């Protein structure tokens, strides 16, 4: 599994997101590669369909994507159980990683059969 944290340095929320991602990865204890990707131009934002900093991709998919969210260089907000925040919570990420890991295991079982 690969998690990519897309961000630009002028938005401070990516640091909190990176901490939450690392805590979630440690909790789930699965084989995960975490990488950072800087998106710092409007052209690059368009190329990668960047919906704001931080964007967290799990195996290339944005599980928090809002279909009508604009593409561009802006700070992103997330809906969490505690309200609006600059990053998903560790618990939200643990839930996503757990589901993703279960789906990966199911796909591997299907391939073996």
N, CA, C and O atoms as CSV, one atom per row, in Angstrom:
chain,resi,resn,atom,element,x,y,z
A,1,UNK,N,N,0.851,-1.164,0.000
A,1,UNK,CA,C,0.000,0.000,0.000
A,1,UNK,C,C,0.903,1.235,0.000
A,1,UNK,O,O,1.954,1.256,0.640
A,2,UNK,N,N,0.467,2.258,-0.731
A,2,UNK,CA,C,1.228,3.506,-0.767
A,2,UNK,C,C,0.323,4.675,-0.392
A,2,UNK,O,O,-0.784,4.816,-0.911
A,3,UNK,N,N,0.814,5.499,0.511
A,3,UNK,CA,C,0.119,6.727,0.881
A,3,UNK,C,C,0.975,7.887,0.405
A,3,UNK,O,O,2.169,7.954,0.696
A,4,UNK,N,N,0.355,8.795,-0.327
A,4,UNK,CA,C,1.036,9.997,-0.789
A,4,UNK,C,C,0.366,11.197,-0.142
A,4,UNK,O,O,-0.855,11.346,-0.193
A,5,UNK,N,N,1.174,12.043,0.462
A,5,UNK,CA,C,0.671,13.297,1.019
A,5,UNK,C,C,1.101,14.403,0.072
A,5,UNK,O,O,2.270,14.789,0.032
A,6,UNK,N,N,0.141,14.905,-0.686
A,6,UNK,CA,C,0.408,16.012,-1.601
A,6,UNK,C,C,0.216,17.312,-0.824
A,6,UNK,O,O,-0.740,17.461,-0.064
A,7,UNK,N,N,1.144,18.252,-1.029
A,7,UNK,CA,C,1.051,19.508,-0.284
A,7,UNK,C,C,1.888,20.589,-0.942
A,7,UNK,O,O,2.667,20.331,-1.860
A,8,UNK,N,N,1.707,21.801,-0.452
A,8,UNK,CA,C,2.669,22.857,-0.741
A,8,UNK,C,C,3.084,23.455,0.595
A,8,UNK,O,O,2.307,23.473,1.550
A,9,UNK,N,N,4.304,23.939,0.648
A,9,UNK,CA,C,4.901,24.306,1.932
A,9,UNK,C,C,4.238,25.487,2.628
A,9,UNK,O,O,4.358,25.613,3.847
A,10,UNK,N,N,3.542,26.359,1.897
A,10,UNK,CA,C,2.914,27.521,2.528
A,10,UNK,C,C,1.651,27.170,3.304
A,10,UNK,O,O,1.111,28.023,4.009
A,11,UNK,N,N,1.176,25.957,3.194
A,11,UNK,CA,C,0.008,25.524,3.963
A,11,UNK,C,C,0.505,24.630,5.101
A,11,UNK,O,O,1.013,23.538,4.849
A,12,UNK,N,N,0.363,25.081,6.345
A,12,UNK,CA,C,0.939,24.335,7.467
A,12,UNK,C,C,0.214,23.038,7.816
A,12,UNK,O,O,0.751,22.227,8.571
A,13,UNK,N,N,-0.975,22.822,7.293
A,13,UNK,CA,C,-1.755,21.641,7.687
A,13,UNK,C,C,-1.128,20.328,7.253
A,13,UNK,O,O,-1.456,19.280,7.810
A,14,UNK,N,N,-0.237,20.356,6.277
A,14,UNK,CA,C,0.352,19.102,5.817
A,14,UNK,C,C,1.207,18.457,6.905
A,14,UNK,O,O,1.340,17.234,6.949
A,15,UNK,N,N,1.785,19.274,7.779
A,15,UNK,CA,C,2.600,18.714,8.862
A,15,UNK,C,C,1.739,17.892,9.822
A,15,UNK,O,O,2.129,16.800,10.236
A,16,UNK,N,N,0.570,18.424,10.172
A,16,UNK,CA,C,-0.355,17.688,11.030
A,16,UNK,C,C,-0.850,16.429,10.320
A,16,UNK,O,O,-0.955,15.365,10.931
A,17,UNK,N,N,-1.150,16.555,9.038
A,17,UNK,CA,C,-1.608,15.393,8.266
A,17,UNK,C,C,-0.540,14.304,8.256
A,17,UNK,O,O,-0.855,13.124,8.407
A,18,UNK,N,N,0.712,14.691,8.080
A,18,UNK,CA,C,1.799,13.708,8.061
A,18,UNK,C,C,1.905,12.992,9.407
A,18,UNK,O,O,2.141,11.785,9.453
A,19,UNK,N,N,1.730,13.734,10.501
A,19,UNK,CA,C,1.748,13.106,11.830
A,19,UNK,C,C,0.593,12.120,11.981
A,19,UNK,O,O,0.778,11.012,12.485
A,20,UNK,N,N,-0.596,12.526,11.542
A,20,UNK,CA,C,-1.763,11.643,11.652
A,20,UNK,C,C,-1.586,10.388,10.797
A,20,UNK,O,O,-1.938,9.286,11.216
A,21,UNK,N,N,-1.041,10.568,9.600
A,21,UNK,CA,C,-0.796,9.415,8.727
A,21,UNK,C,C,0.180,8.455,9.398
A,21,UNK,O,O,-0.055,7.246,9.414
A,22,UNK,N,N,1.271,8.979,9.952
A,22,UNK,CA,C,2.265,8.102,10.575
A,22,UNK,C,C,1.674,7.358,11.766
A,22,UNK,O,O,1.940,6.170,11.948
A,23,UNK,N,N,0.878,8.043,12.574
A,23,UNK,CA,C,0.232,7.373,13.715
A,23,UNK,C,C,-0.715,6.273,13.239
A,23,UNK,O,O,-0.767,5.190,13.823
A,24,UNK,N,N,-1.457,6.560,12.181
A,24,UNK,CA,C,-2.398,5.566,11.645
A,24,UNK,C,C,-1.648,4.358,11.102
A,24,UNK,O,O,-2.052,3.219,11.335
A,25,UNK,N,N,-0.562,4.599,10.383
A,25,UNK,CA,C,0.245,3.502,9.838
A,25,UNK,C,C,0.803,2.657,10.981
A,25,UNK,O,O,0.771,1.428,10.921
A,26,UNK,N,N,1.315,3.315,12.019
A,26,UNK,CA,C,1.847,2.583,13.174
A,26,UNK,C,C,0.759,1.749,13.843
A,26,UNK,O,O,1.016,0.627,14.282
A,27,UNK,N,N,-0.444,2.290,13.920
A,27,UNK,CA,C,-1.559,1.585,14.569
A,27,UNK,C,C,-2.002,0.361,13.766
A,27,UNK,O,O,-2.240,-0.709,14.326
A,28,UNK,N,N,-2.107,0.532,12.468
A,28,UNK,CA,C,-2.597,-0.550,11.609
A,28,UNK,C,C,-1.524,-1.609,11.406
A,28,UNK,O,O,-1.836,-2.776,11.170
A,29,UNK,N,N,-0.258,-1.203,11.499
A,29,UNK,CA,C,0.863,-2.133,11.396
A,29,UNK,C,C,0.779,-2.971,10.128
A,29,UNK,O,O,0.743,-4.201,10.171
A,30,UNK,N,N,0.748,-2.279,9.011
A,30,UNK,CA,C,0.720,-2.952,7.722
A,30,UNK,C,C,1.870,-2.429,6.879
A,30,UNK,O,O,2.487,-1.422,7.223
A,31,UNK,N,N,2.156,-3.097,5.794
A,31,UNK,CA,C,3.248,-2.699,4.917
A,31,UNK,C,C,2.802,-1.495,4.090
A,31,UNK,O,O,2.049,-1.636,3.126
A,32,UNK,N,N,3.273,-0.316,4.476
A,32,UNK,CA,C,2.864,0.924,3.832
A,32,UNK,C,C,4.099,1.756,3.516
A,32,UNK,O,O,5.007,1.881,4.337
A,33,UNK,N,N,4.119,2.313,2.334
A,33,UNK,CA,C,5.118,3.304,1.966
A,33,UNK,C,C,4.436,4.658,2.012
A,33,UNK,O,O,3.399,4.858,1.380
A,34,UNK,N,N,5.014,5.589,2.759
A,34,UNK,CA,C,4.478,6.950,2.829
A,34,UNK,C,C,5.452,7.865,2.111
A,34,UNK,O,O,6.655,7.853,2.374
A,35,UNK,N,N,4.908,8.661,1.197
A,35,UNK,CA,C,5.779,9.607,0.506
A,35,UNK,C,C,5.120,10.975,0.455
A,35,UNK,O,O,3.897,11.104,0.499
A,36,UNK,N,N,5.957,11.981,0.361
A,36,UNK,CA,C,5.499,13.362,0.251
A,36,UNK,C,C,5.669,13.820,-1.182
A,36,UNK,O,O,6.664,13.496,-1.831
A,37,UNK,N,N,4.702,14.572,-1.675
A,37,UNK,CA,C,4.771,15.117,-3.028
A,37,UNK,C,C,4.411,16.599,-2.960
A,37,UNK,O,O,3.305,16.961,-2.559
A,38,UNK,N,N,5.345,17.439,-3.351
A,38,UNK,CA,C,5.086,18.875,-3.367
A,38,UNK,C,C,4.379,19.235,-4.665
A,38,UNK,O,O,4.818,18.868,-5.755
A,39,UNK,N,N,3.283,19.956,-4.527
A,39,UNK,CA,C,2.534,20.487,-5.667
A,39,UNK,C,C,2.602,22.002,-5.510
A,39,UNK,O,O,1.920,22.571,-4.657
A,40,UNK,N,N,3.429,22.661,-6.334
A,40,UNK,CA,C,3.673,24.076,-6.079
A,40,UNK,C,C,3.400,25.011,-7.252
A,40,UNK,O,O,3.768,26.185,-7.203
A,41,UNK,N,N,2.766,24.512,-8.296
A,41,UNK,CA,C,2.381,25.386,-9.403
A,41,UNK,C,C,0.943,25.073,-9.809
A,41,UNK,O,O,0.482,23.944,-9.641
A,42,UNK,N,N,0.238,26.062,-10.340
A,42,UNK,CA,C,-1.119,25.795,-10.821
A,42,UNK,C,C,-1.147,24.710,-11.903
A,42,UNK,O,O,-2.087,23.918,-11.972
A,43,UNK,N,N,-0.121,24.681,-12.738
A,43,UNK,CA,C,-0.065,23.667,-13.792
A,43,UNK,C,C,0.031,22.263,-13.196
A,43,UNK,O,O,-0.661,21.344,-13.634
A,44,UNK,N,N,0.887,22.110,-12.204
A,44,UNK,CA,C,1.032,20.798,-11.563
A,44,UNK,C,C,-0.258,20.417,-10.832
A,44,UNK,O,O,-0.659,19.253,-10.838
A,45,UNK,N,N,-0.900,21.398,-10.207
A,45,UNK,CA,C,-2.169,21.135,-9.522
A,45,UNK,C,C,-3.199,20.588,-10.505
A,45,UNK,O,O,-3.928,19.651,-10.180
A,46,UNK,N,N,-3.265,21.160,-11.691
A,46,UNK,CA,C,-4.189,20.669,-12.720
A,46,UNK,C,C,-3.816,19.257,-13.162
A,46,UNK,O,O,-4.682,18.394,-13.301
A,47,UNK,N,N,-2.519,19.028,-13.382
A,47,UNK,CA,C,-2.047,17.715,-13.849
A,47,UNK,C,C,-2.457,16.594,-12.902
A,47,UNK,O,O,-2.886,15.528,-13.344
A,48,UNK,N,N,-2.326,16.834,-11.603
A,48,UNK,CA,C,-2.583,15.769,-10.624
A,48,UNK,C,C,-3.957,15.898,-9.964
A,48,UNK,O,O,-4.276,15.159,-9.034
A,49,UNK,N,N,-4.770,16.844,-10.453
A,49,UNK,CA,C,-6.124,17.076,-9.909
A,49,UNK,C,C,-6.060,17.336,-8.399
A,49,UNK,O,O,-6.815,16.759,-7.616
A,50,UNK,N,N,-5.140,18.218,-8.022
A,50,UNK,CA,C,-4.860,18.572,-6.631
A,50,UNK,C,C,-5.999,19.409,-6.064
A,50,UNK,O,O,-6.299,20.485,-6.582
A,51,UNK,N,N,-6.626,18.925,-5.013
A,51,UNK,CA,C,-7.788,19.595,-4.424
A,51,UNK,C,C,-7.441,20.337,-3.140
A,51,UNK,O,O,-8.312,20.613,-2.315
A,52,UNK,N,N,-6.183,20.651,-2.983
A,52,UNK,CA,C,-5.761,21.446,-1.835
A,52,UNK,C,C,-4.794,20.709,-0.938
A,52,UNK,O,O,-4.686,19.483,-0.969
A,53,UNK,N,N,-4.093,21.494,-0.137
A,53,UNK,CA,C,-3.063,20.969,0.753
A,53,UNK,C,C,-3.606,20.841,2.173
A,53,UNK,O,O,-4.169,21.789,2.721
A,54,UNK,N,N,-3.434,19.680,2.752
A,54,UNK,CA,C,-2.862,18.452,2.216
A,54,UNK,C,C,-3.926,17.581,1.551
A,54,UNK,O,O,-5.082,17.547,1.973
A,55,UNK,N,N,-3.511,16.889,0.516
A,55,UNK,CA,C,-4.338,15.840,-0.073
A,55,UNK,C,C,-3.669,14.515,0.245
A,55,UNK,O,O,-2.466,14.359,0.032
A,56,UNK,N,N,-4.425,13.574,0.747
A,56,UNK,CA,C,-3.892,12.263,1.120
A,56,UNK,C,C,-4.444,11.235,0.144
A,56,UNK,O,O,-5.654,11.029,0.047
A,57,UNK,N,N,-3.534,10.600,-0.573
A,57,UNK,CA,C,-3.912,9.567,-1.533
A,57,UNK,C,C,-3.544,8.202,-0.967
A,57,UNK,O,O,-2.447,8.013,-0.441
A,58,UNK,N,N,-4.455,7.267,-1.077
A,58,UNK,CA,C,-4.177,5.882,-0.699
A,58,UNK,C,C,-4.205,5.071,-1.979
A,58,UNK,O,O,-5.248,4.919,-2.616
A,59,UNK,N,N,-3.040,4.551,-2.347
A,59,UNK,CA,C,-2.878,3.842,-3.621
A,59,UNK,C,C,-3.425,4.672,-4.782
A,59,UNK,O,O,-4.106,4.156,-5.668
A,60,UNK,N,N,-3.112,5.972,-4.756
A,60,UNK,CA,C,-3.469,6.862,-5.856
A,60,UNK,C,C,-4.875,7.415,-5.823
A,60,UNK,O,O,-5.243,8.200,-6.697
A,61,UNK,N,N,-5.677,7.029,-4.839
A,61,UNK,CA,C,-7.067,7.477,-4.754
A,61,UNK,C,C,-7.245,8.410,-3.564
A,61,UNK,O,O,-6.709,8.167,-2.483
A,62,UNK,N,N,-8.002,9.477,-3.776
A,62,UNK,CA,C,-8.300,10.435,-2.716
A,62,UNK,C,C,-9.608,10.023,-2.037
A,62,UNK,O,O,-10.684,10.316,-2.560
A,63,UNK,N,N,-9.540,9.351,-0.886
A,63,UNK,CA,C,-10.760,8.861,-0.247
A,63,UNK,C,C,-11.625,9.965,0.351
A,63,UNK,O,O,-12.769,9.716,0.733
A,64,UNK,N,N,-11.094,11.173,0.436
A,64,UNK,CA,C,-11.842,12.293,1.002
A,64,UNK,C,C,-12.338,13.256,-0.072
A,64,UNK,O,O,-12.859,14.324,0.252
A,65,UNK,N,N,-12.186,12.899,-1.328
A,65,UNK,CA,C,-12.502,13.818,-2.429
A,65,UNK,C,C,-13.972,14.207,-2.440
A,65,UNK,O,O,-14.859,13.362,-2.320
A,66,UNK,N,N,-14.202,15.473,-2.584
A,66,UNK,CA,C,-15.541,16.013,-2.819
A,66,UNK,C,C,-15.644,16.231,-4.321
A,66,UNK,O,O,-14.783,16.900,-4.892
A,67,UNK,N,N,-16.651,15.700,-4.975
A,67,UNK,CA,C,-16.729,15.786,-6.436
A,67,UNK,C,C,-16.701,17.209,-6.982
A,67,UNK,O,O,-16.197,17.442,-8.081
A,68,UNK,N,N,-17.234,18.155,-6.228
A,68,UNK,CA,C,-17.289,19.525,-6.725
A,68,UNK,C,C,-16.179,20.412,-6.176
A,68,UNK,O,O,-16.197,21.624,-6.395
A,69,UNK,N,N,-15.217,19.836,-5.470
A,69,UNK,CA,C,-14.114,20.626,-4.918
A,69,UNK,C,C,-13.232,21.133,-6.052
A,69,UNK,O,O,-12.890,20.379,-6.963
A,70,UNK,N,N,-12.866,22.402,-5.994
A,70,UNK,CA,C,-12.035,22.956,-7.065
A,70,UNK,C,C,-10.607,22.423,-7.005
A,70,UNK,O,O,-10.104,22.052,-5.945
A,71,UNK,N,N,-9.980,22.397,-8.157
A,71,UNK,CA,C,-8.573,22.033,-8.266
A,71,UNK,C,C,-7.765,23.317,-8.146
A,71,UNK,O,O,-8.130,24.336,-8.733
A,72,UNK,N,N,-6.672,23.278,-7.392
A,72,UNK,CA,C,-5.825,24.462,-7.292
A,72,UNK,C,C,-5.004,24.482,-6.027
A,72,UNK,O,O,-5.092,23.594,-5.179
A,73,UNK,N,N,-4.201,25.526,-5.926
A,73,UNK,CA,C,-3.315,25.695,-4.782
A,73,UNK,C,C,-4.059,26.427,-3.669
A,73,UNK,O,O,-4.146,27.655,-3.665
A,74,UNK,N,N,-4.582,25.671,-2.745
A,74,UNK,CA,C,-5.284,26.238,-1.593
A,74,UNK,C,C,-5.104,25.286,-0.422
A,74,UNK,O,O,-4.730,24.127,-0.600
A,75,UNK,N,N,-5.373,25.786,0.774
A,75,UNK,CA,C,-5.390,24.892,1.927
A,75,UNK,C,C,-6.725,24.166,1.919
A,75,UNK,O,O,-7.770,24.761,1.656
A,76,UNK,N,N,-6.678,22.913,2.201
A,76,UNK,CA,C,-7.867,22.062,2.163
A,76,UNK,C,C,-8.429,21.894,3.565
A,76,UNK,O,O,-7.693,21.940,4.551
A,77,UNK,N,N,-9.740,21.699,3.646
A,77,UNK,CA,C,-10.360,21.400,4.932
A,77,UNK,C,C,-11.037,20.036,4.861
A,77,UNK,O,O,-11.439,19.571,3.794
A,78,UNK,N,N,-11.148,19.418,6.017
A,78,UNK,CA,C,-11.740,18.090,6.141
A,78,UNK,C,C,-12.851,18.131,7.182
A,78,UNK,O,O,-12.769,18.867,8.165
A,79,UNK,N,N,-13.873,17.345,6.957
A,79,UNK,CA,C,-14.922,17.168,7.949
A,79,UNK,C,C,-14.514,16.013,8.851
A,79,UNK,O,O,-14.292,14.896,8.384
A,80,UNK,N,N,-14.418,16.290,10.142
A,80,UNK,CA,C,-14.032,15.274,11.119
A,80,UNK,C,C,-15.156,15.140,12.149
A,80,UNK,O,O,-16.066,15.968,12.175
A,81,UNK,N,N,-15.105,14.126,12.985
A,81,UNK,CA,C,-16.128,13.998,14.031
A,81,UNK,C,C,-16.190,15.215,14.962
A,81,UNK,O,O,-17.224,15.479,15.576
A,82,UNK,N,N,-15.081,15.950,15.064
A,82,UNK,CA,C,-15.041,17.136,15.925
A,82,UNK,C,C,-15.365,18.420,15.179
A,82,UNK,O,O,-15.367,19.496,15.777
A,83,UNK,N,N,-15.635,18.326,13.892
A,83,UNK,CA,C,-15.908,19.516,13.086
A,83,UNK,C,C,-14.896,19.670,11.964
A,83,UNK,O,O,-14.217,18.715,11.586
A,84,UNK,N,N,-14.804,20.878,11.440
A,84,UNK,CA,C,-13.901,21.164,10.326
A,84,UNK,C,C,-12.465,21.241,10.844
A,84,UNK,O,O,-12.207,21.816,11.902
A,85,UNK,N,N,-11.531,20.652,10.082
A,85,UNK,CA,C,-10.118,20.661,10.469
A,85,UNK,C,C,-9.248,20.687,9.213
A,85,UNK,O,O,-9.727,20.462,8.102
A,86,UNK,N,N,-7.975,20.962,9.413
A,86,UNK,CA,C,-7.039,21.017,8.301
A,86,UNK,C,C,-6.481,19.664,7.902
A,86,UNK,O,O,-5.689,19.567,6.965
A,87,UNK,N,N,-6.889,18.624,8.605
A,87,UNK,CA,C,-6.409,17.269,8.337
A,87,UNK,C,C,-7.454,16.282,8.840
A,87,UNK,O,O,-8.158,16.564,9.809
A,88,UNK,N,N,-7.559,15.125,8.190
A,88,UNK,CA,C,-8.397,14.081,8.781
A,88,UNK,C,C,-7.770,13.633,10.102
A,88,UNK,O,O,-6.569,13.796,10.318
A,89,UNK,N,N,-8.583,13.078,10.966
A,89,UNK,CA,C,-8.071,12.596,12.249
A,89,UNK,C,C,-7.302,11.292,12.050
A,89,UNK,O,O,-7.434,10.617,11.029
A,90,UNK,N,N,-6.508,10.965,13.040
A,90,UNK,CA,C,-5.813,9.681,13.023
A,90,UNK,C,C,-6.823,8.544,12.932
A,90,UNK,O,O,-6.606,7.573,12.208
A,91,UNK,N,N,-7.925,8.664,13.664
A,91,UNK,CA,C,-8.944,7.608,13.667
A,91,UNK,C,C,-9.574,7.431,12.284
A,91,UNK,O,O,-9.811,6.304,11.849
A,92,UNK,N,N,-9.844,8.541,11.594
A,92,UNK,CA,C,-10.392,8.433,10.240
A,92,UNK,C,C,-9.413,7.702,9.326
A,92,UNK,O,O,-9.816,6.880,8.502
A,93,UNK,N,N,-8.138,8.005,9.477
A,93,UNK,CA,C,-7.124,7.361,8.644
A,93,UNK,C,C,-6.965,5.887,9.008
A,93,UNK,O,O,-6.791,5.049,8.122
A,94,UNK,N,N,-7.023,5.559,10.300
A,94,UNK,CA,C,-6.963,4.153,10.719
A,94,UNK,C,C,-8.106,3.381,10.074
A,94,UNK,O,O,-7.899,2.283,9.558
A,95,UNK,N,N,-9.308,3.944,10.098
A,95,UNK,CA,C,-10.463,3.279,9.478
A,95,UNK,C,C,-10.223,3.029,7.993
A,95,UNK,O,O,-10.491,1.937,7.492
A,96,UNK,N,N,-9.718,4.039,7.294
A,96,UNK,CA,C,-9.465,3.886,5.858
A,96,UNK,C,C,-8.392,2.840,5.577
A,96,UNK,O,O,-8.542,2.014,4.676
A,97,UNK,N,N,-7.313,2.879,6.348
A,97,UNK,CA,C,-6.228,1.917,6.132
A,97,UNK,C,C,-6.684,0.497,6.444
A,97,UNK,O,O,-6.305,-0.446,5.750
A,98,UNK,N,N,-7.486,0.346,7.475
A,98,UNK,CA,C,-8.006,-0.977,7.830
A,98,UNK,C,C,-8.883,-1.516,6.709
A,98,UNK,O,O,-8.753,-2.678,6.325
A,99,UNK,N,N,-9.774,-0.681,6.181
A,99,UNK,CA,C,-10.634,-1.101,5.069
A,99,UNK,C,C,-9.808,-1.413,3.830
A,99,UNK,O,O,-10.058,-2.408,3.148
A,100,UNK,N,N,-8.834,-0.573,3.539
A,100,UNK,CA,C,-8.000,-0.787,2.358
A,100,UNK,C,C,-7.199,-2.081,2.481
A,100,UNK,O,O,-7.060,-2.829,1.512
A,101,UNK,N,N,-6.677,-2.338,3.674
A,101,UNK,CA,C,-5.923,-3.576,3.899
A,101,UNK,C,C,-6.826,-4.790,3.730
A,101,UNK,O,O,-6.413,-5.792,3.146
A,102,UNK,N,N,-8.056,-4.711,4.237
A,102,UNK,CA,C,-9.006,-5.822,4.095
A,102,UNK,C,C,-9.346,-6.056,2.626
A,102,UNK,O,O,-9.450,-7.202,2.188
A,103,UNK,N,N,-9.518,-4.977,1.861
A,103,UNK,CA,C,-9.806,-5.114,0.431
A,103,UNK,C,C,-8.622,-5.734,-0.301
A,103,UNK,O,O,-8.806,-6.575,-1.181
A,104,UNK,N,N,-7.396,-5.318,0.064
A,104,UNK,CA,C,-6.204,-5.903,-0.548
A,104,UNK,C,C,-6.124,-7.397,-0.263
A,104,UNK,O,O,-5.809,-8.182,-1.157
A,105,UNK,N,N,-6.407,-7.797,0.974
A,105,UNK,CA,C,-6.369,-9.215,1.345
A,105,UNK,C,C,-7.413,-10.000,0.578
A,105,UNK,O,O,-7.148,-11.116,0.131
A,106,UNK,N,N,-8.592,-9.431,0.421
A,106,UNK,CA,C,-9.675,-10.084,-0.310
A,106,UNK,C,C,-9.298,-10.265,-1.776
A,106,UNK,O,O,-9.553,-11.317,-2.361
A,107,UNK,N,N,-8.691,-9.239,-2.366
A,107,UNK,CA,C,-8.280,-9.334,-3.775
A,107,UNK,C,C,-7.209,-10.399,-3.952
A,107,UNK,O,O,-7.231,-11.146,-4.931
A,108,UNK,N,N,-6.266,-10.476,-3.006
A,108,UNK,CA,C,-5.224,-11.498,-3.101
A,108,UNK,C,C,-5.810,-12.891,-2.972
A,108,UNK,O,O,-5.370,-13.814,-3.657
A,109,UNK,N,N,-6.801,-13.056,-2.099
A,109,UNK,CA,C,-7.464,-14.357,-1.944
A,109,UNK,C,C,-8.176,-14.748,-3.225
A,109,UNK,O,O,-8.145,-15.911,-3.629
A,110,UNK,N,N,-8.823,-13.773,-3.870
A,110,UNK,CA,C,-9.506,-14.039,-5.136
A,110,UNK,C,C,-8.517,-14.450,-6.217
A,110,UNK,O,O,-8.819,-15.313,-7.041
A,111,UNK,N,N,-7.330,-13.833,-6.218
A,111,UNK,CA,C,-6.308,-14.163,-7.210
A,111,UNK,C,C,-5.750,-15.565,-6.996
A,111,UNK,O,O,-5.339,-16.223,-7.952
A,112,UNK,N,N,-5.732,-16.026,-5.744
A,112,UNK,CA,C,-5.195,-17.346,-5.430
A,112,UNK,C,C,-6.169,-18.466,-5.781
A,112,UNK,O,O,-5.773,-19.623,-5.928
A,113,UNK,N,N,-7.454,-18.111,-5.915
A,113,UNK,CA,C,-8.477,-19.141,-6.088
A,113,UNK,C,C,-8.746,-19.411,-7.473
A,113,UNK,O,O,-9.585,-20.256,-7.786
